[in-house]
Amino acid sequence: MKTYTYNNNVELMKRAGKVIPCGVYGHLGPAEGCMIPTSAFPFFVSRAEGSLMWDVDGNRFIDYMCGYGPNVVGYCDPDVDAAAMEQMKKGNCTTLPSHIMVDFAELLTKTVKKDWAFFAKNGGDVTTFAIMIARYYTGKKKIIFVNGYYHGVAPWTQKPDSPGTLDTDCMHSLYVDFNDIEQLKKVIAENKDEIACFISTPYMHGNFIDNVLPAPGYWQEVRKLCTENNIVLICDDIRCGFRLSLEGSDNFYGFEADLICFCKAIANGYNISALCGKEFLKGAASSIMYTGSYWMSAVPFAAGIANINKLIANDAPAYFRKIGTMLTDGLAKIAKDRGVNLAISGEPALFYLAIRDDDSLLLHQEWIAECVKRGVFLTNHHNHFVNLSLTPELVNETLEICDEAMKIMVKNHPEVYR
């Protein structure tokens, strides 16, 4: 297979580096560690459609990052984009919010079985608001985190040694391991009547580590402990939301969160996030002054309505599980045939990959690089996503490329694969 070159990408990155910190900042950038070696990856896209994207050198990729999650029905989806454009003709950022905000709130609360919805722009906006509500409602300060967590970039989410973070930002943080109920009981007992909330993703899908699903009964026991101790249970469904269940990932795993945070898949890339909650927290949410310049813009509401309705009409979570399983089963077979220890973890809708034949991660990075250079866009140490536009034909093409990439990786390392 032909491998890609990135001359235009490199020139554009040189320009970007002069005017933008890191050229591309945050986890999207090459400096973060998910795109190593940088020579294998493009940096900038020129267009995207469905499950495909083309970089500024004209290279075509089957994209399994999906914009790091927002692409849930397909890039440039005609139904979602048409709804957004129709609303744009009527107005977007207006002095008063559009009535369509109410329409979206009604649809969302009905879908996820919560009593109210509050809209913002980023995942970190709504995880932060959830913490504020919990603290105001309970009159308590402490937060229980699950080790390996990520809930955004606000100071309260960081560790004390994070650049730009003060010790006081984290002074009320408590930490437990996922699936460890005894540890959770101990932390609660040691901080009796001081804990405002427990916040966690529905399963552990951190970077650089295999993903971990909840043990049987885990969430039900967490729910019981939170209820008994007046602790607000917050589900961070930013990544998983609408991919495991349209009713929310708490429903998928058989428990009910008090507050649930959505963002990535809510509007197929239009900038909106949502916090949904139970009736008993509505007064607290109403009492807190929390808003932003564009939080009531109408176009994302219209896109969100079209997106959620399309997910419902297509029973999207069932399709994600089916097409994701087709892909991960195919990758598992390729690895077995090549004698490679490929660990596949998480849910099929947002799976995680790691070659475990060495401790350095270099073999995995080499395989991923060979995939990317041939047109399958994966990153090294982040979970991946599927969407409604991904077809069996594209999955088969993906598997063919991944197989050739693995063959090359194995051939390059006779010291490992004999």
C-alpha positions as CSV (number, residue, x, y, z in Angstrom):
1,M,0.0,0.0,0.0
2,K,1.0,3.6,-0.7
3,T,2.0,5.6,2.4
4,Y,1.2,9.2,2.9
5,T,3.4,12.3,3.1
6,Y,2.6,15.5,4.9
7,N,4.4,18.4,3.3
8,N,1.6,20.9,3.5
9,N,0.8,19.8,7.1
10,V,4.3,20.5,8.2
11,E,4.4,23.9,6.6
12,L,1.1,24.8,8.2
13,M,2.3,23.6,11.6
14,K,5.3,25.9,11.2
15,R,3.0,28.8,10.7
16,A,0.8,27.7,13.5
17,G,3.7,27.4,16.0
18,K,4.5,31.1,15.5
19,V,1.0,32.3,16.5
20,I,-0.6,29.5,18.5
21,P,0.8,27.9,21.7
22,C,2.1,24.4,20.7
23,G,0.7,25.0,17.2
24,V,-2.3,22.9,18.1
25,Y,-3.1,22.9,21.8
26,G,-4.6,20.5,24.3
27,H,-5.0,16.8,23.7
28,L,-5.5,17.5,20.0
29,G,-1.9,18.5,19.6
30,P,1.2,16.4,18.8
31,A,2.9,17.5,22.0
32,E,0.3,15.6,24.2
33,G,1.6,12.1,23.4
34,C,-1.3,10.5,21.5
35,M,0.3,11.2,18.1
36,I,3.8,9.7,18.3
37,P,5.9,9.7,16.1
38,T,4.6,13.1,14.8
39,S,6.0,12.3,11.4
40,A,3.3,9.7,10.9
41,F,0.4,12.0,11.6
42,P,-1.3,14.9,9.8
43,F,-2.0,18.0,11.8
44,F,-4.8,19.8,9.9
45,V,-7.9,18.7,8.0
46,S,-9.3,20.3,4.9
47,R,-12.7,18.6,4.8
48,A,-14.7,15.7,6.3
49,E,-17.8,13.7,5.5
50,G,-19.4,10.7,7.2
51,S,-16.5,8.7,8.7
52,L,-13.9,10.1,6.4
53,M,-11.6,13.1,6.6
54,W,-9.0,14.6,4.2
55,D,-6.0,16.5,5.4
56,V,-4.4,19.5,3.8
57,D,-2.2,17.3,1.7
58,G,-5.3,15.6,0.2
59,N,-4.7,12.3,2.1
60,R,-8.0,10.4,2.9
61,F,-8.5,8.8,6.4
62,I,-11.1,6.6,7.9
63,D,-11.4,8.4,11.2
64,Y,-11.8,6.5,14.5
65,M,-11.4,9.6,16.7
66,C,-14.6,11.2,15.5
67,G,-13.4,14.7,16.5
68,Y,-12.6,13.0,19.9
69,G,-16.2,12.0,20.2
70,P,-18.6,14.7,18.8
71,N,-19.0,13.0,15.4
72,V,-21.8,10.6,16.3
73,V,-24.0,10.4,13.2
74,G,-21.3,11.4,10.6
75,Y,-19.4,14.5,9.6
76,C,-21.5,17.0,7.7
77,D,-24.6,15.0,8.3
78,P,-27.3,16.4,5.9
79,D,-30.2,16.2,8.4
80,V,-28.4,17.8,11.3
81,D,-26.8,20.5,9.2
82,A,-30.1,21.3,7.5
83,A,-31.7,21.8,10.9
84,A,-28.9,24.0,12.0
85,M,-28.9,26.1,8.8
86,E,-32.7,26.6,9.0
87,Q,-32.4,27.9,12.5
88,M,-29.5,30.2,11.4
89,K,-31.9,31.9,9.0
90,K,-34.2,32.7,12.0
91,G,-31.5,33.8,14.4
92,N,-28.7,32.4,16.6
93,C,-27.3,34.6,19.4
94,T,-30.2,36.9,20.3
95,T,-31.0,39.0,23.3
96,L,-33.6,36.6,24.4
97,P,-33.2,32.8,24.0
98,S,-35.1,31.2,21.2
99,H,-38.1,29.1,22.0
100,I,-36.2,26.1,20.5
101,M,-34.2,25.9,23.8
102,V,-37.3,24.8,25.5
103,D,-38.0,22.3,22.7
104,F,-34.6,20.8,23.1
105,A,-34.8,20.7,26.9
106,E,-38.1,18.8,26.7
107,L,-36.7,16.3,24.2
108,L,-33.5,15.8,26.2
109,T,-35.2,15.3,29.6
110,K,-37.7,12.9,28.1
111,T,-34.9,10.9,26.4
112,V,-32.5,10.6,29.4
113,K,-35.3,10.4,32.0
114,K,-34.3,13.4,34.1
115,D,-36.4,16.3,35.3
116,W,-34.5,19.3,34.0
117,A,-31.7,20.3,31.6
118,F,-29.2,23.2,31.7
119,F,-27.1,24.1,28.6
120,A,-23.6,25.3,28.2
121,K,-20.8,24.8,25.7
122,N,-18.0,22.5,27.0
123,G,-17.9,19.3,29.0
124,G,-16.0,21.1,31.7
125,D,-18.7,23.7,31.9
126,V,-21.3,21.2,33.1
127,T,-19.0,19.1,35.3
128,T,-18.1,22.3,37.1
129,F,-21.7,23.3,37.4
130,A,-22.6,19.8,38.8
131,I,-20.0,20.2,41.5
132,M,-21.3,23.7,42.4
133,I,-24.8,22.4,42.6
134,A,-23.8,19.5,44.8
135,R,-21.9,21.8,47.2
136,Y,-24.6,24.4,47.4
137,Y,-27.4,21.8,48.0
138,T,-25.5,19.7,50.6
139,G,-23.6,22.6,52.3
140,K,-20.5,20.3,52.1
141,K,-17.2,20.8,50.4
142,K,-15.4,17.5,49.6
143,I,-15.5,15.7,46.3
144,I,-14.7,12.0,45.8
145,F,-12.9,11.3,42.6
146,V,-12.0,7.9,41.0
147,N,-8.2,7.6,40.4
148,G,-7.4,8.0,36.7
149,Y,-10.3,10.4,36.3
150,Y,-10.6,13.3,33.8
151,H,-13.5,15.8,34.2
152,G,-12.1,18.8,32.3
153,V,-9.3,21.3,32.8
154,A,-10.8,23.5,35.6
155,P,-8.5,23.8,38.7
156,W,-10.8,21.7,40.8
157,T,-10.3,18.8,38.5
158,Q,-6.5,18.9,38.7
159,K,-3.9,17.4,41.1
160,P,-2.0,19.9,43.3
161,D,1.2,19.6,41.3
162,S,-0.4,20.5,37.9
163,P,1.0,23.6,36.3
164,G,-1.1,26.7,37.2
165,T,-3.0,24.9,40.0
166,L,-2.9,25.9,43.6
167,D,-2.9,23.6,46.6
168,T,-6.1,25.2,47.7
169,D,-7.8,24.3,44.5
170,C,-7.5,20.6,45.4
171,M,-7.7,20.8,49.2
172,H,-11.2,19.2,49.3
173,S,-10.4,16.3,46.9
174,L,-10.6,12.7,48.0
175,Y,-9.6,9.7,45.9
176,V,-10.7,6.1,45.5
177,D,-10.1,3.3,43.0
178,F,-12.7,2.3,40.5
179,N,-14.7,-0.9,41.5
180,D,-13.4,-0.7,45.1
181,I,-16.4,-0.5,47.3
182,E,-14.6,-1.2,50.5
183,Q,-12.2,1.7,49.8
184,L,-15.2,4.0,49.1
185,K,-16.9,3.0,52.4
186,K,-13.6,3.8,54.2
187,V,-13.3,7.2,52.7
188,I,-16.9,8.1,53.4
189,A,-16.5,6.9,57.1
190,E,-13.4,9.0,57.5
191,N,-15.0,12.1,56.1
192,K,-18.5,11.7,57.6
193,D,-20.9,14.6,56.8
194,E,-18.2,16.4,54.8
195,I,-18.7,14.9,51.3
196,A,-20.8,16.8,48.8
197,C,-20.5,14.5,45.8
198,F,-19.1,11.4,44.1
199,I,-18.2,12.0,40.4
200,S,-17.1,9.4,37.9
201,T,-17.4,8.3,34.4
202,P,-19.7,5.3,33.9
203,Y,-16.6,3.1,33.2
204,M,-12.9,4.0,33.4
205,H,-11.8,5.1,29.9
206,G,-8.6,7.0,30.8
207,N,-5.6,7.5,28.5
208,F,-2.5,5.2,28.5
209,I,-4.3,2.5,30.4
210,D,-6.6,-0.4,29.5
211,N,-10.3,0.6,30.1
212,V,-12.1,-1.0,33.0
213,L,-15.8,-1.9,33.0
214,P,-17.9,-1.7,36.3
215,A,-17.9,-4.9,38.3
216,P,-21.4,-6.6,38.8
217,G,-23.2,-4.6,41.5
218,Y,-20.7,-1.9,41.7
219,W,-22.9,1.0,40.7
220,Q,-25.8,-0.2,42.7
221,E,-23.7,-0.2,45.8
222,V,-22.3,3.3,45.0
223,R,-25.9,4.5,44.6
224,K,-26.9,3.0,48.0
225,L,-23.9,4.6,49.8
226,C,-24.5,8.0,48.2
227,T,-28.2,7.9,49.2
228,E,-27.5,6.9,52.8
229,N,-24.8,9.6,53.3
230,N,-26.5,12.5,51.5
231,I,-23.8,12.5,48.7
232,V,-24.9,13.7,45.3
233,L,-24.0,11.1,42.6
234,I,-22.7,12.7,39.4
235,C,-22.2,10.7,36.2
236,D,-19.7,12.3,33.8
237,D,-21.2,11.0,30.6
238,I,-19.2,13.4,28.4
239,R,-17.6,10.7,26.3
240,C,-20.0,7.8,26.7
241,G,-23.3,9.7,26.5
242,F,-25.7,8.4,23.8
243,R,-23.2,5.8,22.7
244,L,-24.1,3.1,25.3
245,S,-27.7,4.1,25.8
246,L,-29.9,6.9,24.6
247,E,-31.2,7.2,28.2
248,G,-27.8,7.8,29.6
249,S,-25.0,5.5,30.7
250,D,-26.4,5.4,34.2
251,N,-29.4,3.6,32.7
252,F,-27.1,1.3,30.7
253,Y,-25.3,0.1,33.9
254,G,-28.5,-0.1,36.0
255,F,-28.4,2.8,38.4
256,E,-29.7,6.4,38.5
257,A,-27.4,9.4,38.8
258,D,-28.6,12.5,40.5
259,L,-26.8,14.7,37.9
260,I,-25.5,13.6,34.5
261,C,-23.2,15.5,32.2
262,F,-23.4,15.4,28.4
263,C,-21.4,17.0,25.7
264,K,-19.6,15.2,22.9
265,A,-22.3,13.3,21.1
266,I,-25.2,15.6,21.9
267,A,-25.3,17.6,18.7
268,N,-22.9,16.0,16.2
269,G,-20.2,18.6,16.6
270,Y,-22.3,21.8,17.1
271,N,-21.0,23.4,20.3
272,I,-23.3,22.6,23.2
273,S,-23.2,20.6,26.4
274,A,-25.9,19.8,28.9
275,L,-26.4,19.0,32.6
276,C,-29.5,17.0,33.4
277,G,-30.7,16.4,36.9
278,K,-33.4,15.3,39.4
279,E,-36.1,17.5,40.6
280,F,-34.7,17.8,44.2
281,L,-31.6,19.6,42.8
282,K,-33.5,22.0,40.5
283,G,-33.8,24.7,43.2
284,A,-30.0,24.6,43.8
285,A,-29.3,24.9,40.1
286,S,-31.7,27.8,39.9
287,S,-30.0,29.6,42.7
288,I,-26.5,29.7,41.2
289,M,-25.5,32.4,38.8
290,Y,-23.8,30.5,36.0
291,T,-23.8,31.4,32.3
292,G,-21.7,32.3,29.3
293,S,-21.8,34.6,26.2
294,Y,-23.0,31.9,23.8
295,W,-24.7,29.4,26.0
296,M,-28.2,30.1,24.7
297,S,-27.3,30.3,21.0
298,A,-30.1,28.7,19.0
299,V,-28.3,26.9,16.2
300,P,-26.8,24.2,18.4
301,F,-30.2,23.6,20.0
302,A,-31.6,22.9,16.5
303,A,-28.7,20.6,15.6
304,G,-29.1,18.8,19.0
305,I,-32.8,18.1,18.3
306,A,-32.1,16.7,14.8
307,N,-29.2,14.7,16.2
308,I,-31.0,13.1,19.1
309,N,-34.0,12.3,16.9
310,K,-31.7,10.6,14.4
311,L,-30.0,8.6,17.1
312,I,-33.4,7.5,18.3
313,A,-34.7,6.6,14.8
314,N,-31.7,4.5,14.1
315,D,-31.4,2.8,17.5
316,A,-27.9,4.1,17.5
317,P,-26.4,2.4,20.5
318,A,-27.4,-1.0,19.1
319,Y,-25.6,-0.1,15.8
320,F,-22.6,1.2,17.6
321,R,-22.3,-2.1,19.5
322,K,-22.7,-4.1,16.3
323,I,-20.3,-2.2,14.1
324,G,-17.8,-1.7,16.9
325,T,-17.8,-5.4,17.7
326,M,-17.3,-6.2,14.0
327,L,-14.2,-4.0,14.1
328,T,-12.7,-5.1,17.4
329,D,-13.4,-8.8,16.6
330,G,-11.6,-8.3,13.3
331,L,-8.6,-6.6,15.0
332,A,-8.4,-9.4,17.6
333,K,-8.3,-12.0,14.8
334,I,-5.6,-10.1,13.0
335,A,-3.5,-9.9,16.1
336,K,-3.9,-13.5,17.0
337,D,-3.0,-14.6,13.4
338,R,0.2,-12.4,13.6
339,G,1.1,-13.6,17.1
340,V,0.6,-10.2,18.6
341,N,-0.8,-9.6,22.1
342,L,-3.3,-6.9,21.4
343,A,-5.4,-5.9,24.4
344,I,-8.9,-4.5,23.4
345,S,-10.8,-3.0,26.3
346,G,-13.8,-0.8,27.0
347,E,-17.1,-0.9,25.2
348,P,-17.3,-1.6,21.4
349,A,-18.8,1.9,20.9
350,L,-15.6,3.6,22.3
351,F,-12.9,1.0,22.5
352,Y,-9.3,1.1,23.6
353,L,-6.3,-0.6,22.0
354,A,-2.8,-1.5,23.3
355,I,-0.2,-3.9,22.1
356,R,1.2,-5.6,25.3
357,D,4.3,-7.3,23.9
358,D,6.6,-4.8,25.5
359,D,6.4,-2.3,28.4
360,S,7.7,0.7,26.5
361,L,4.6,1.2,24.3
362,L,6.9,1.7,21.3
363,L,5.5,-1.4,19.5
364,H,2.0,-0.1,19.8
365,Q,3.0,3.3,18.6
366,E,4.8,1.8,15.6
367,W,1.8,-0.2,14.6
368,I,-0.6,2.8,14.9
369,A,1.8,4.9,12.9
370,E,1.8,2.4,10.1
371,C,-2.0,2.4,10.2
372,V,-2.2,6.2,10.0
373,K,0.3,6.4,7.1
374,R,-2.1,4.1,5.1
375,G,-5.3,5.9,5.8
376,V,-6.8,4.6,9.2
377,F,-6.7,7.5,11.7
378,L,-6.1,6.1,15.2
379,T,-4.2,7.6,18.0
380,N,-1.8,5.8,20.4
381,H,-3.2,6.1,23.9
382,H,-6.8,7.3,23.8
383,N,-10.1,5.4,23.3
384,H,-11.6,5.4,19.8
385,F,-15.1,6.0,18.6
386,V,-17.5,4.7,15.9
387,N,-20.5,6.5,14.5
388,L,-23.7,5.9,12.4
389,S,-22.0,6.6,9.1
390,L,-19.4,3.8,9.6
391,T,-20.2,1.0,7.2
392,P,-19.1,-2.7,7.1
393,E,-17.2,-1.8,3.9
394,L,-15.2,0.8,5.7
395,V,-14.6,-1.6,8.6
396,N,-13.3,-4.2,6.1
397,E,-11.0,-1.6,4.5
398,T,-9.8,-0.7,8.0
399,L,-9.0,-4.3,8.9
400,E,-7.0,-4.7,5.6
401,I,-4.9,-1.7,6.4
402,C,-4.4,-2.6,10.1
403,D,-3.3,-6.1,9.0
404,E,-0.7,-4.8,6.7
405,A,0.5,-2.3,9.3
406,M,0.8,-5.1,11.9
407,K,2.6,-7.3,9.4
408,I,5.2,-4.6,8.9
409,M,5.6,-4.0,12.6
410,V,6.1,-7.7,13.3
411,K,8.7,-7.9,10.5
412,N,10.6,-5.0,12.0
413,H,11.0,-6.7,15.3
414,P,12.3,-10.3,15.0
415,E,13.7,-9.9,18.5
416,V,10.1,-10.0,19.8
417,Y,8.2,-12.0,17.1
418,R,10.2,-15.1,16.3
